[in-house]
Structure formats: C-alpha cells, structure tokens
Amino acid sequence: MPDQTDAKYATEPYLRHIMLDFRQMAEFVKEPFLVARADGIRFWDIHGKEYLDGLAGIFAVNVGYGNPRVLEAVRKQLETLPFNPPMHGTNPRAVELATLLAEIAPGDLSTARLVDSGSEANEATFKLVRQYHRQTGNPGKYKILSRYLSYHGATGNAMSAGGVGYRKTLYEPTSVGFFHTYPPYCYRCPYEKTYPDCQVFCARTIRTTIEWEDPRSIAALIVEPISNTGGIITPPPEYLKILRQLCDEYNILLVFDEVITGFGRTGSLFAANTFEVVPDILCCGKGMSSGYAPLAAALVREPIAQAFWGPPGTEFAHGHTFAGNPVSCAAGLASIREIVERRLPENARRVGAYLVQKLEALRPLGIIGDIRGKGLMIGVELVEDPATKKPFAPEVKLGLRIGKQALANGLLIRYDPHWIAFGPPLIVSEADIDQMMAILEQSIREVLRTL
Ligand SMILES: Cc1ncc(COP(=O)(O)O)c(C=O)c1O
C-alpha cells in the first residue's frame, strides 16, 4: 500500500522547495512524478501505480531493485562502519573493491580512483591526465579532445567536454582547453559519407584535428564507446581501434567514459571488451553499485598509475569527503559480484538481441528510422519517412510524446524529441521484454492517432 502521508509531497507547496535535474519545476508540478518503492524490474509511484522499468532508473540499476545480496551487504556495512573519511586513510571495503576492479577490468587497468558520481570520475580524469603528462616530461599537454553530442557530466570540466551546445550555453564560458570532433553517427553522417565505403573517415580524420591543433598540446581524448545523448550512437567495429592507434602514436591518453556502458550493459563486462580496445583510463559509475549507493571510479592503466607512485608531490592531489565510502563500496562489491557470477552480461546480449527483434517488428508502423546499440542499450531513431530518413518537424517531438505516453501507460524508457531508448536492468527476461513492447506499441499507436 502506498504511504498516503507521502501524497502531500507531490503538491506545489512542497515542490517549491526542490530543484530537479534539467527540469522546469513549474512544469513538473503540473504532473509530479514521485517514486515510492521498487522491486525487481518494477517500481511504484506514491499513488501506488505500477511501472515497468525499461531504463534501470537511468541505465543504473543493473541487478534490479531489491537484490538480497546487495541489500544484505549494505545493511551489514551500515552497522559496521557507515563512513570513513578518506583524508585520514581508507577502509577494507574500498581496497577490496579496487582489487576486484583490477581483476575484472580489461588489460592492465590496475588502479582505481574511487569517487561518487560519473561526473566526478571524468572530472578527476581531466586533472589526472594533465598531471600525468607533467610528471612524464610533457608539461605542454593539457587539451582535452571530445566529441559533439557526448555527455560527460554536469560539473565544470565534464560539462566543457560535453558536446551538446544548449546544455552549456547558459553557463559559458566553459573551461579552457576543451575542443570537439564529430561523432560516428552513421545514420546521419556529419561528413555525408556512408559506411563501409567511408573507411571510418570520422575516426581517421581525427589525425588531422590532432596535427592542426598540435599534438604537443593534447593530453587526452575522451569518448563514450556508445553514447546515449544523440540517440545511442554506436560506432562501427573499427572506430575505437583507430582511436587507440592514433592516441598511441601521439602520446594522447585514450579515456573511455563507460558510466553507462560499464558493468554488463553492452553484453560484456565493459564496452572495452565488446569493442576489444583497452583505454588508458576507464571511467565508470551508475551500474557499478546498481544505484544502491553513490559510487563511481576512474580506472587507470598500470604505467599511468606508476607516474603517481613516488616521492611526495607526485601524488594525485584530489579528494572528496565521501570517496571510497564503505557503504558505497560494499554495494559495489555485491553488485559487481552479482553481475559477474550470474553472467548478466550474457543475459544482456541474449535479451538485447530479442529486444532488437521486437523493435524490428515495429517497422510497419512507418516511423522507425534506425535501431542501434549493443546488449541492453538500444535506441530507436524516429523519422517521418524511413525511406528518405526525413525527420519529423522539430515541433512534433514524437519521441517525447511516445515516452510520456509510455510512462502514462506504465513503462519507463529514455526519450528525446527524435529518439527513444531502452536500458532495462540486466536481469530482464524475454517475457519482461514482451510486456514492455506491448506497452510501447500501444503508446506509439495512441500517439500516432493524435498526429
Ligand atoms: C556517459 C556519461 N558520463 C557521465 C555521466 C555523469 O554521471 P553522473 O550523473 O553520475 O554524474 C553520465 C550521466 O548520465 C553519463 O551518461
């Protein structure tokens, strides 16, 4: 039963006291959405209405809600040691987690800088790469290259690396030393080329960007292996391998922002495994603790970590009060072990393939342009005419309307004016997908009737 006393928090006098993420509160109060509890792949709002979670919260709850192993680990840790200030040392769970990460991470990613959010993981990385180059004889390397349409977080430098203009304009000027290149958006190639004839020009041309910018000034290249913003932009198989070669050639550190793709989402433990490319730094968060507590990390390759192991003054000068928090680390350990031991990445691959099949079956509706992604990170670009790829007029905002209708019908998905996406908990079954797809199809039909 919903807690009736909570209903008052969905009213304006209370909601006046809170600012939510990227949201106009004057609009939110008209249709407040407050979630009260969750279990498995479902959650319930404060009025008791049930929803299927086709988005794992926001690509986070990889093991699903109410996982007994994670709950027990968190409860036990809360009773034993709820907090430990990282200024004075650390705790066994933090070291255990860092050791586990070194075991499961690809290649020689050996050392974890634990933080509390994906933004912080990227933020720490931008400092770390600059310091690394200073300590290894290349003090001029400070610039960070990233891509348009990317999202790396809401904080200063992470926002500057982000590639969506309107998210930054209000807060400009952004940080100095951040510049952008085009993403591998094959469906609407910014270079007006076609794969595979293009021979992955979008990756190869980064050589010119590096040369013209001056490689002696570039510290790192950061990319999401598959990026959410822009509509689950998925690179061709060679793309990340070419970036790896370029970075090696020019002594630029390659950073994968795996905040979404990490911990099984793309069908392997990391997208680095899926695309068979080891970055120099791998940033992760979200699914790391399955959202049971704030937890994120920047995982660093052994030779880079080595540059920080030495005399005083060469340490990484960075800290957060809650970094390596024992409760977060306990949640992370339990969640990661669930993901590994229950082989959830394999489930993501199998059920993800089934989801794609079901989405393909919606093509007769006449609005499916492109279906892309890997594992359980699948996006659909919506178009007015699939034959010509003609997009809907900006005011139609079909994806937004479908997403809102699906929510009204009891299904949470990711939605944007021109695309929708699924990213459910990695425990979903084919039968769960059937239920989600039934709601999605009904919602699309309802919205199409209003056009
Ligand atoms: C790819 C990517 N990087 C970084 C972030 C920022 O993570 P957080 O919201 O935990 O700060 C996000 C959040 O959605 C993300 O999707």
The ligand as a Tripos MOL2 file, in Angstrom:
@<TRIPOS>MOLECULE
LIG
   16    16     1     0     0
SMALL
NO_CHARGES

@<TRIPOS>ATOM
      1 C1         28.2190    8.8230  -20.3180 C.3       1 LIG1
      2 C2         28.0090    9.5690  -19.0510 C.ar      1 LIG1
      3 N1         29.0670   10.1120  -18.4430 N.ar      1 LIG1
      4 C3         28.9410   10.7940  -17.2820 C.ar      1 LIG1
      5 C4         27.7150   10.9540  -16.6860 C.ar      1 LIG1
      6 C5         27.5980   11.7170  -15.4000 C.3       1 LIG1
      7 O1         27.3480   10.8370  -14.3750 O.3       1 LIG1
      8 P1         26.6330   11.3610  -13.0290 P.3       1 LIG1
      9 O2         25.2480   11.7680  -13.4170 O.co2     1 LIG1
     10 O3         26.6780   10.1580  -12.1250 O.co2     1 LIG1
     11 O4         27.4410   12.4890  -12.5230 O.co2     1 LIG1
     12 C6         26.5840   10.3940  -17.2820 C.ar      1 LIG1
     13 C7         25.2590   10.5570  -16.6550 C.2       1 LIG1
     14 O5         24.2350   10.2910  -17.2100 O.2       1 LIG1
     15 C8         26.7330    9.6870  -18.4980 C.ar      1 LIG1
     16 O6         25.6830    9.1530  -19.1150 O.3       1 LIG1
@<TRIPOS>BOND
     1     1     2 1
     2     2     3 ar
     3     2    15 ar
     4     3     4 ar
     5     4     5 ar
     6     5     6 1
     7     5    12 ar
     8     6     7 1
     9     7     8 1
    10     8     9 2
    11     8    10 1
    12     8    11 1
    13    12    13 1
    14    12    15 ar
    15    13    14 2
    16    15    16 1
@<TRIPOS>SUBSTRUCTURE
     1 LIG1         1 GROUP 0 **** ****
